[in-house]
Amino acid sequence: MRDEFSVLSAFLAVADERSFTRAAKRLNISTSGLSHAIRRLEEQIGVRLLTRTTRSVSPTDAGEQLLAQLRPALSDIRGVLTTLSGLQSTPVGRVRLLCPRVATKTVIGPKLGQFVRDYPGVELEITSDDTRVDLVSAGFDAGIQFGEYIAQDMVAVRVSPDFRPAVVGAPVYFASHPKPASPRDVLNHRCIRFRHRGESVYKWELDKGDESLTIAVNGSLLLDDVDLVIQAALDGAGLACSRIGLHRSPASSCTTRLASNSPPP
């Protein structure tokens, strides 16, 4: 019984029970241990808190003054602890989540309605940002990112199946350009390049069979917005890599699958 909260709770129990024996039984500790704890408290404060006789125990004037402040204070503390323990079964509070825009559309968006219904006590704040940010220093509680971008010291939980990258282009583009048949062929095409804000230009990561390449593609368009990349591809501006624009190609587009590497989300 070395911490102050336990000792003060023990003092309150002795004062309520007017007996060290009954208080010790109530607290499930030894009578001698309880007596020594109260005596150390009195020595620390420098005044006697309890009057002891062979038949009874009662608070002194100093003890009554302490009890007058102690009862409501301990009651408030126990109330807060009870409330906090209830959070284990009923999630409440504010959660700040950071994720790239592709994740907000493919992972977060379809689940928002159900989340709000299941957890009405949770205030969910979502920031969509394609730049890679240190979650802790930026004040976020959690984040979603492709597996290769997750720091080794972070706790990672899979939130989606593997994505299969693909090189995509619109029919209007392929009307005047041959479809690439191998990863190296994209070097001969007009490609729509992408750069995360403040970072280097994204290099296309392509596999075909045993061949694996990381290619710095060519193209006159350099964009930092995923939606704009997809829109430009749909308008025939060039080829785009679905690694940066997943599940946005409608049926009218033409897709050439060259890649099979599947980094975890």
N, C-alpha and C positions, 0 to 999 in steps of 0.2 A: 504493500500500500504506500508507494513512494510518491505517486503523483498527487498534486494538490486537489484535483477534482475528486479522486477516490477518498482522500482523507476528509475533505469537507462533507462528502456524502456520508461517510462513516460517522462523523460528528453529529450530523442531522439524525441519523438512525438511532444513535445512543440517546440523544435528547428526546426523540419521539417515544422510544421504548422505556426510558428511565431505567435502563439496565444494560450493562455490557454483555451479559450472557444472552439475553433475548436479541440484542442488536447483532451480536456475532452470529447467532443462528440465522437471523434474517439475511445477513450478508454472506453467509456460508464461509466464514473465516474463523480462526481460533480466537477465543476470548483474550488470551494474552497478547496476540498480535494486534488486536483491535485496541487494547489498553495502551500498548506501547506507541501505536500510531497517534492516538489522541494526545498522549503525553508529549510526543515530539512536536505536535502542532502547537501545544501550549508553550513549549520552550521556544519555538520559532517566533511566536507572537509576543511572548514575554508576559502574558497574563493567564490566570487560571480560567478555564471556560466551564468546567464541570465541578460540582461539589460531590465528593464521593463519601458514602458511608457504607457500613457493612450491609445495610438493607436497601439502600436506594441511591440513585444518581439524579442530580438536578442541575440545570444550567445556573451559572453565576450571573451577575448583572452584565458582565462583559459577554458571557455566552448568549444571553438573551438578545443583546444588541447584534451579535453576529447572526443569530438565527433570524432576526427580523429582516436582514438583508439577504441571507442565504436561501431561505425558502423560495421566494419568488425567482431568484436568480437561477437556482438549480432547476426549478420547474420550467423556466424558459429554455434552458439548455437542453433538458430532456425532450421538450417539445420539438426543438429544432432537429435533434438527433433522430427522433421518430419520423419527422417529415423527410429527412434525408434518406433514411433507410427505406422509405416507401418508394424512392426513385428506382430501386432495383427492379420493381415489378411494373412500374408505370413511368415510362420515359417522359420527362418534361425538361424544359429549358431551351436554350438557343444553340444551334449547331451551324457553324460556318463551313461551307463546302466549296472547294476550288476544283474546277475541271475544265478541260478544253471543250470548245463548242461542239465538236463531233460527239463527245460523250454526253453532253446535255441533251442532244437529240436522240441518240441511239440507246443510252442507258438510263439517264435520269428522267427525261421527258415522259416516256410511257408509264413511269411508276409514280408520278407526282400525285395523281388523284387518289390512288390507293394509299399512299403514304399519309396524306392529310387525313383520310378517313380512319386509318389505323392508329395514328399518333397525333391526336388533336392538341396535346399539350406541348408539342415540340415546335419551336419556331425555326424553320429551315431557311437559311440565307445562302443562296447559290451565286457564286461569281464565275462567269464564263470567261476564261482567259487562255489563249493558246501558248503563252509564254510559260516557261518552267520556273516556278516560284518555290522558294523554301517555305513549306507550309508552316512550320513552327514560328519562324521569325516574322512571317506575314500575319500571324494571328489566326490561322485557319485550324479547325479541328480535324479535318480530313480532306482528302482529295482523290481525284480519279486521274490516272495517267497511264500511258502505254508502259508496259513492263520494263523496257530497257531504260526508261527515264526515272525509275524509282530508285532512290538511294538505298544502299544495302542495309543501313541501320533503321529503315522504316518498316513497320508492320504492314504487310501487303495481303490483301484478300481479293481473290478473283471476283469480278462483278459482271463478267460477260464471257461468252465463248470466244475462241480465237477468231480474229478477223483475217480473211484471205485477201491480201492486196491484189490489185489488178490495174493494168493500164487501160484507160478508157478514152473513147473518142466518139464524136457524133457522126451520124451518116453523112452529113454535109462535108465533113473533113475527109472521111474515107472515100468520098466520091472523087477526090483528086489526089489522094495519097494511098499507097498500098498499106495494108495492115502489117504491122511488124510481126515477124515470125519468131524472133529470138530477142533476148534482152538487149543485145548490142544494136539491134535495128533501131531502137528509139533515138540513138545518136543522129540518125538521118532524118528525124522528124522535128517539126516545130512543137515544142513542149511548153506547157504552162508551168513555170517554176513557182515555188512557194517558199516563204521564209517566215518562221515564227518571229514575232516582234522582238527586235534586239538580238537576234541570233543569226547564225549562218544560213545560207540557202539550203533547203532540204535536198538531200541526195536520194535518188530513187534506189530502193533496195529490192533487187529482183533475183529470182531463182528460176531455173528451168532444168529439171533433171538434176545432174550433179554440178551444174554450173551455177555459181552464185556471184553476183556483181553488185557493187555500189556505184551508181552512175551519176555524174554531174551533168544533167541534161542541158540541151541548148534551147533557147527560146527568147523571144523579145518581150514576153510578159513576165514580170516578177511581182507576185501578189502576196499579201499577208492575211487575206481573208478566205477561209475555206469555201464559203458560199459563192464568193466571186470566182474562185477557181473553177468550181463546178459549172457555174453559169457560163463562164467563158468557154469551157469545153463543150457544153451543149450548143453554144452558138457557133461552133466550128473553128474556134481560135487555135486549137491544137490539141495535143494529147495531155491528159492529166493522170496522175497516179491516185488510185482510190485509197491509198494509204493515208491520204490527207483529206478525203472526202467520201467517207463510207456511206453506202446505202442511199445515195442521192441520185443515181442514174435511172431515169424513167425508161419505160419499155422502148421508146423511140430511139434511145441511144444505142451505139454499137460498142460492145465490150470485147477487148482482146485480153485474155487471161495469160499472163506470163509468169506470175509469181506464185510461190507456194509457201514461202516462209510465213510463220504465224506467231509473231511475238505476243505474249500475254498482254491483256489490256492493262 
